[in-house]
């Protein structure tokens, strides 16, 4: 029986990516349909906000990388959380493996062989595609070990360039911060297969240390520093800028109300987001700002939520902020120590739900199934960093999001040299 092409299209476009990846390899005609730009655009328009994602921890991996997973979402149709799908098969026996960064479906790994040889890999775990990043020219194992022990060195930068929801290139970023307002970036590009060095002016580099993790978004890396009123950013795809951007938090300054918690950043719907609690016990409010401009003035931020937390606090739930939903900017994630669970709070409806690790997996506000992996243990190790802001101490990035791509992105690779 001949099936009309229009019917084939309408059936395929409503399947999850997991099924499309399988059907694409089964039939040449289906592959041509699935690989077309029209099909991709139609599929992404139908699956704009239901994508599997994880909350990942950013401290040394003593427990597990993924602490909260979302699976069973419409786009991918996965039966397990994204973190459980990450597996790596080295070409040699290894003694150490560390996940350095997760960005737009790609993962950056640091690996040591059994004899101590350092290796870096970028991969697409869903398709088990891994590429070994060559070390910078003239670098030996001893050089890399010495650098990694330097308090102002970081090798955890990974940024991507996206086109129509597909990763078309990536850059691996090493940095070493100097004490005189200068930062050296060593940048490996998947386009060229080579490293380049950039010396960039960064006025707050003296307060930058290797334990400061970054958030990647739209080709830009964002770092918190020991200066509590601001953070740093640099655009690795935006041209040849010779200076970092310094962005001050919107509640910074003597004339503004003091936030309850130390400041941190997260992402949602393609923007950097900052949220915190303000007001006394009787009138607690959460304010949420979106970064709209990379500048040091007040025009950098847009306040887009100011909501009472009475529905949460009246039940005696004590909490601290974790992340915002990466695809739904009306949902924030809070961890409750006294209830030992994750509170999902909808800023639009003021409805919240409490999810505990000890309970069976169940659907959450975005329609995905929520699962935990040593989340309570991790939150117990980091809760002290969310002490009231007036007690001082640096801002820290303690959790971020790993979001699966909305389309079948393969791993970009350098073009072979002639």
N, C-alpha and C positions, 0 to 999 in steps of 0.2 A: 504494500500500500504506500503510495506517495503522499507524504505529509507536506502541505503547503509551506513554503518558506516563512510566511508571515506567522503561521502557528508555531513553527519551530522556534522562531525568535521570541515570541511571547512566552513560551514555556521555559526556554533557557534563561531568559532575563529575570525570572522570578525564583531561580534556584540559588542556593548559597554558594559562595566562592569555593568552598571545599568540593562541592559537586562539579562546578564548572572546571576546576583544575583537572578533575578526572575525565570528564566528558571531552575536554579539549584534546586529550591525547588518544581518544578512542576513534574519532571520526574526522576525516579531513574537512568535510563540509561544515561540521560543527566548529572546528578550529577556526575556519575562515570567518564564521559568524561572530564567535566570541572575541576574536582578535581585532575586530573592526572598531573604529573610534565611535561610531554611532551606537553600537551595542554597549561599549564601556560607559559612555555618557548616560545612556538610558538606565543602565544598572545602577550607577552611582546616584542618579536622581531618585531612585526608588529606595536606596539604602543610605540615607544621609546621616543617620544618627544612631544606628544600632550596630556597633562594631565591638568585637571582643577587645578588652584592654585589661591592664593590670596596674595595681599600685605597687611600686617597687621601693625597696629601702636603699638608702645611699650610704650607710655605714659599712665598715668592713664585714664581709659576708660570713658571719659566724653562724647564722641560722639558714636563711634562704633568701634569694633575691626577690622573688615575688611573695608578697605578704597577703595580698587580696587579688583575686582573679575574677573576671567576668567572662562567662562563656554561655553557649546556647543563644548567642545574639544572632539576629537575622542575617547580617552580611556574610559571616563566615560559616555559621551553623556548626561550630565546634562543640564537641561533647566534653571537652576538658579545658581547663584554664590555659591561657597563652603560655604561662611559665612552664607548664608541664610538657610543652612541645619543644622546648629549647634543649637540643642535644648537640654535642660536638664530638666529632671523631678525628683525633689528631693523627698525623702521619707518623708519629713516633711516641714512645712512652713519655708521659708527662708527670710532673710532681706537683704542679701548681696551675690552677686555672682561676682567673678573676674576671668577672664581667665589669667592664669599665663604663660602658654607656649603652643606652637603648634609644634609638631615634627612628621614627617613621618606619617601623618594622625591621630595621637593621640593628645588629648587635656588634659591639666592639669588645674583643677579648684580649686579655694578656695571658700568655701561656709560658711556662718554663718546662723544658725537657728534663729528663732524669739526670742529665749532666749539667743543668743550669743554663742552657741556651735560651735566651729570651726570644719570644715570638709574639707577633700581634696579628690578629685575624679580624676581618669584618665579614659578617655573614647574614644571610637570610634564613633564619631557623626553620621557617615553614616549608621551604623548598630544599633545605639541607645544602645550601650553596655557601661555601666558605672560601675566602681569598686571603692568602697570607700577605700582609703588608711588609714590604722590604724595609729593613732598618735604614736609617739615614746613612749616606756614604761615610766610610771610615769609622763607623761606630762598631765597637766590639761589645761582647757580653759584659765586660767590666765597665765600659762606658755607660751602658744602659743601667746596670745595677747601681752605679754611683749616682746617676741622675735620679733614679726612682727613690733614692734615700734623701734627696735634697728637699728641704722643707718648703721651698718655693717652686718646685717642679710639679707639673700635673700632666698626665698622659691620657686623660679621660674625656677628651673632646671629640665629638662626632657630630657633624652637621650634614644636611642633605639639601639637594635642590630638587624641587617637585615640579612636575608639569602634568596637568590634568589628573592629579591624584597618583601619579607614578613617580617613583624615585629615579631620576635620570643621572644623578651623580652624587658623590659624597666626598667629604674631606675629613681626614683624621688630623686632630690638632693636639700638638704638645705645646706647653708654655712653660717659661721660667720667668718669674717676676723678679725684677731688680729693686733695689732700695731707692733709686733716684728716678721715680716716675717713668720707668721704662719696662716694657714687657717684650720678650722675644717669643714669637710664634713660629714653630716648625709645622708646616702644613703639607700633608700628603694628599694629592688629588687623584681621584679615580679616572679623571679625564686624561691626565698626562702620565700617570704612573710614576711621578717624581715628587720629590720634596722641594719646598722653597722656604726661605727664612724671611720673616717680616719683623722689623723692630718698630714697635708702636708705643706712642706716648700714652701713659695711663697714670693719672695723678694719684690714684689710691693704691698703686701696686705695692707699696710698703706694708699694706694691711691684707695682703693676699697670701694664702698658704695652700699647700697641696691638698689638704683635707677638704677644701671648699669645692664641692661638686657643682656642675653647671647644668642648666636647662637649655636644650636646643629647641629653637623654634624659627621656622622660615629662614634657615641658613645663619641664624644669629645665636651665639652662645651668651648666656647670662650667668653671672657669678655673684653670689653674696660675698661680702667682705666683713672684716672685723669692725668696720664703721657702720653702726646700726641704722643710720638714717638713709642709706643709699645702697645701690648695687651697680654692677658694671656690665657692659654689653659690648660685643664686637660683631660686626657683620662680615662674614667670610665670603659672601657672594655679592656684596653690594659695591664693589669697586675698590679702589686703592685708597682707603682711608688710613691716615697716619695716627689716629687717636681713638681710644676707647670712648664710648659714651658713658657718662655718669648720670644715673637716674635716681633722683631723690624720692623716697616714699611720700605719698600724698598726705600722710598725717605727720610728717616730719616738721618740727619747728615749735617754738615756745608757745605760740598762740593756738595750737591744736590740742584737742583732748588726747590724753595718754591712752594708748591701746592696752588691752589686757595682756596680750601675749607678745612674745618676741616676734619680729616680723619674718616672713618667709614669702616665697612666690610660688605660683603654680600656673597651669595653662588651662584655657577653656575656649573652645570655638575659635581657634587660631590666634589667640591673644595671650600675652602675659597678664596674669590676674593676681591681685593682692587683696586678701580679706582678713579682717580682725574684728574683735569684739570691743565695744565701747559702752560706757555707762555703768552705773552702780548695779547692785544686786536686784533692785526693784525695777530697773528699766534697761536691761541688757539689750543691745542692738548689734547686729552684724552689718558692717559696711563692706561693700565689694566694689573695687575699682578695676577698670580695664586700662592697660597701657595703650595709648593711641598715638604717641609721638615720642621718639627717642631724643629727649631734651632734658635739661635740668630745671625747667620751669614748671609752674603749676598746670600749664596746658598739656603736660605729658599724660595726665590721667583723666579718665571719665568715671565719675561715680554712677554706677548703674543699678545698685541695690542698697537699700537701707531698710532693714527688716527687724522687727522685734523677735526675740528668741523666747518669749514667754511660754510658748507651747512646749518647749524643751525644758526650760529651767524649773517650771512649776512642778515637774515630776521628780525633781532632785537629781537630775542627770548632770554630773560634772564631766567636763570634756576639754579637749584642746583640738585646734584645727589640723587637718591632715592635707587634703587636696580638694580641688574642685573637679567635677565631672568634666572630662576633656571635650565632650561633644554636646553637653547640655549645661548651659551657664546658669541655670536656675537650681542646680543641685550641688550642695557642698557636703563633704565628708568630714565628720568629727569623730574622734575616738573618746569613748567614755571609760574612764578607769574604774569608777565605782560599779558600772554595769557590765564592764568587760566586754564591750561590743562596739561595733561601728554604727554611728548614727548618720543616716542619710536624711538631710533636711532640704525640703523644697522651698526655695525662697519665694516662689510665686503663690503657692497655696498654703504655706506655713505647716504643711503636713510633714511628719517625720516617721522614719521606721528604724528600729533597732535590730541589728543582725549580730548574732553571737557565734563565735567559732565552735562552741559546743553543740550548736543546733544543726539540724540537717540543712543541706543546701536548699535555697529557695530563691524565687524571683525577686528582683529589687525594682527600683523605680524606673529603670531604663528598659525593662523587659528582659534583661539578661539574668543568668543565674550567678549568685554571689558565692564564692568559696574562699576559705581562709587557709593560710599556711604559716604557722608559727607567728601569727600577727600579734597576739596578746603578749608573747614573750618579747617581741621587738619593741612594742609600745612601752613595756615596762622599763626597757633599757634607755629609752629616749625621752620619757615624759619630763624629766628634770630640765631638759633644754627648753621646754615650753613654760618655764616659770614666768611669773608676771614680768612684764617688760621693765618695770621700774627697778628690778633687782640687777639690771645690767647684764653684760655678757654679749657675745657676738650673735648675729643672726646666722642660722644654719639651715641648709636644705636637707631635710631628713626623710622626705618621701617625694617621689615624682611618678609620672605615668608612662607606661609603655603601651602604645596604641597600635594595634595591627593596621596595616594599610587597607584602604577601601577598594583596592583592586589587586590583580595578580602581578605584583611588581617583582621582577627578577633582579638579581644583584648586578649592578653596573660593574664593568671591568675595564681596565685600561686597554686601549687598542694596541695590538701587537706592533712593535716597531718594524719598519721595513729593513 
